[in-house]
Amino acid sequence: MRPETRPFGKDADASPVGDPDRAAELRARVEALNARFRHHGATAVLRAVLTERVAGDIAMVSSFGAESVALLHLVAMVDRATPVLFLDTAMLFPETLVYQQDVAEKLGLRDVRVLRADAAEIARQDPYGALHLRDPDACCALRKTVPLEDALDGFDGWITGRKRYQSQGRATLDFFEYEEATGRIKVNPLVHWAPGDVRTYMDENRLPRHPLVAQGYPSIGCRPCTDRVAEGEDPRAGRWRGQNKDECGIHFVNGHATRGAS
C-alpha cells in the first residue's frame, strides 16, 4: 500500500517540527516507503521521488567529490531540473571547483545552486581562516551546516549519496529516513551500493573522475582537512586525520548533528 499524498512544505497544514501528529504521519510515510522499495534499486527510488513526489519538494545535496558523479548522473537521467545544492566552503581544492562545473555541464544539470557562508559571519568567526585548526566542528558548522540549512528551508526533503559501507554509523541506513531535528525526509538512493558498484557504474557510463582520486584522495573534502590515503587504509582515513571526527555535521542522528562527512 502506498502512503497517502498529504501536502508537504508550504502547502502542508503545519511544520512537522513541534507537531507530534504531523511528525508521526511522516515517520509512518517513511516506514511505508521503505517497505514499498525494499526490493527495488536506486533508479526506482529516484523516479518515485522526482516524478511522483513521494517525499514532497526535494533537492539533491552533492559535494561533487570522488563518487558523486554516479548519483548526479542517475538524478540527471530522471530530471535534469532537480535542484542540486553544492557547498563552496572557500576551502575546497581548486580541482573540485573545476570538476563541479565540468560535471554540471556534461550532465546538463539545470539548477545547480552554489552555497556559501555569510561573509559577515566568516569575518566575525574566522577572520584569519584558522578556525579549522582550533575547532573543526565549528568550522564545518559555519561553512556547511548553517548555509545548507538555510538553503533547504522550503524543501520537504533532500537526496544524499550516503552508503552503508562508508562507516559504522551508516551501516543500518535505509532508502528513506525521517530527520527528527528538521522534519525533513532524507533519501539515500545508493544506500545498498558497494564500492565496486560505484566504479562499475562510472565505467559503464563513461563518467568523468575527480582528478584528485588518481592522486591518492579517495574521499575529498576541504583542502586543510583532507589528506592522501595510503594503500590499505580506509578510504576515509584522510578526512580529519588524527582527530575524533569523521562527519561534517550536515547529517542528523537521533536529533543531533553528527560529528563529521558529506
N, C-alpha and C positions, 0 to 999 in steps of 0.2 A: 504493500500500500504506500502510495507517495504522500509526503507531507503536504498539508494544505498550504496554499499560497497566500497567506495573510500578508498585507503590505509591510514593507520594510522601511527603514530610514525615515525621510521626511514625510512619507505617506503613511507611516505607522501611527497608531494611536498614542504610543509613548515609547520613550527610550527604554531598552531592557535594563540599563543600569539603574538600580534603585527601584525597579518594578519587578517584584518576585514572580508574579504571574507571567509577565512577558518573558522573563529570563527562563522560567520553567518551560514555556512554549518553545523557545529557541533550543534549549537543551534537548527537548523531545524531537525537534526537527532534525538536529544533528544526528541523534541516535537513529532516526528513520533513514536519513540519507546514507549513513554508514552501512546500514542493513541492506539498503537498495543496491549499493555499489560494491558490496563485499566481493563479488566475483567479477568485477569489471576492471578496466585499466584506466590509465591517465586520460586518454582521448575521450572516453565516455564521460568521465567526471567533468572535464573541461567543457564539453558540449552542453551538459546539463547546467553548468554554472554560467556559461556565457550566452547561451541561447534560451534556455528555459528559465534562467534567473532563479534557480532554486536556493541561492544564498543572497538574493537581492542585488543591489547595486554593488559592484565589486571592482577592485583594482588589483593589478599584479605588482608585487614589490620585487625588484631584482637588483642584485649587486653588480650584474654583468661580470661575474667572476669566472672561475675556472670551468664550472659546469653549467652556468646559467643559460647558455645558448640553447641547450636541449629543450628546456621548458619554454623559453621565449619562442622557439620555433613551433612547438605544439600549440601555444596560445595563438600565434600568428596564423596558423592553419585553420583555426576556428573563427577568430575575429581579430583582424589587424587593428581595429579601432579600440581595443581594450586599453584602458589607461594603464601605463607602466610607470611606476614610481622608482626613480633612481636617486639614491642619496649621494650627493657630491660633498664629502666632508672637508674638502680643501686640503686633505692629506692623502689622497689616493695616489697610486702610481700613475705617471703620465700615460703609461701603456693602457691602463684601464680606461682613461678618458677617451683615448683614440679608439679603443676597441668598442666602447659603448656606442659611439657614433657610427662606426663601421657596421656593427651588428644591426642597429636600428634601421639603417639604410638598406642593408641586404635583405632583411626580413620584411621590410615595408611597414614597420610599426608606425602608426599614425598619431599616437598620443603618448609620447614619452615625456614625462614631467620630471625635470631635474630639481631636486630638493636641496636646499642649503640652509644652514643655521642662520638665525638672525644676526646680522652684522654687529648690532649694538650688544647683543649677548656675548658674542665672541670677544668683543673688545673688553667687556666687563669681567668675564670669567676666565678668559685665556688670552690676554693681550700679547704674550710672548710666544704663544704656540707651544707651551711646555706642559700643559695640563695632563697630557697623556703620561708624563713621566712620574708625577706625584699622585695622580688619581685617575687611572684609565677608565673606571666606571663613570666618573663624572664627565670625562671627555666624550665617551660614547653617548651619554645622555644628551649632552649639549649638541653634538653634531649629527646624531642619528635618531635617538628615541623621540625627542621633542619635535624636530621637523617632520618626522614620519607621522606622529600622532596628529599633528596639525593637518597634514595632507590627507590623512584618512578620515578626517571629520566629514561626515556626509555620506561616507561609504558604509555599507552594511557588513562588508567582509573583505578579505584580501587573500590573494593566491601567493603561496610561498614555494620555494624549491627544496624544503627540508625533506630528508630521507631517514629512514630508520637506522641505516648502517652508520650514520655520521657520528653518533655519540650515544652513550648510555642513556642520556636524558631524552633522546628521541626514539628509543627502541620500541616504544609502545604507541607511537603516533598512528592515527587513522587518517583517512582521506579528509574528513571533516572534524573540526573541533570547535567548541564554544569557548570563547575567551571571556571569562567572567569579569575581568577588570575593565573591559571596554564594551562588552555587549555585542561584539562582532563575531561572525563566523569566519574561521580560518580554514583555507582549503589547501591541502597538500597533495597535489596530483601524482607526484613521483615518490610517494612515501614508501612503496614496496620495491623501488628500483635498487639494484646493486651497482657498484662502480662499473662493472663490465657492461651493464645495460646502458649506462650513460655514454660510455666510449663507443659502443656499437651503434647507438642511435646517431651520435655525432658523425661517425664514419660513413654510415649508410646515407645520411642526408648531406654529406659534404659541408658540414657546418664549420665556420672559422674557429680556430682555437685561440684562446687568450695567449698572447705571446710570452707571458711570464711562466706559463706551465712548463715549457721546454727549458726554462732556466732554473727549475727546481722549486717552483712555487705551486703546489697542487691545491692550495687553499689561499685565496687572495683577499686581503682587506686593506686597511690603511697602511701606508708605507712605513711609518715608525713602529708599527705593532705587528708586522708580518716579516717572517724570516724564511730563508730557504729550508727545505726539509731534506734530510739525508736519506739515502736508500735504506729501506726497512723501517723507517719511522712512520708513525701515524700521519696521515695526510694533513691533519690539523695541528700537528706539533709545532708548526711555525707561527701559529696565531697566539699572540701574547705569551711568547716563550718565557718560561721561568716565573710566570705569575699565576695566581689562583683565579684564573679567568678563562672561560672558553666560549662565552656567548657575549654578544654586544649589547644585549638588553632590549632589543626590539620585540622579543617574544615573551609572552607571559605564561607562567606555570603556577597553577593554584592561586591566581590573582596577583602574582608578584612578577616583576620584570626579572628575567633570568640574567645571570652574571655572564654575559658574553655575547654566537656569531650569526650573522645573517647568511 
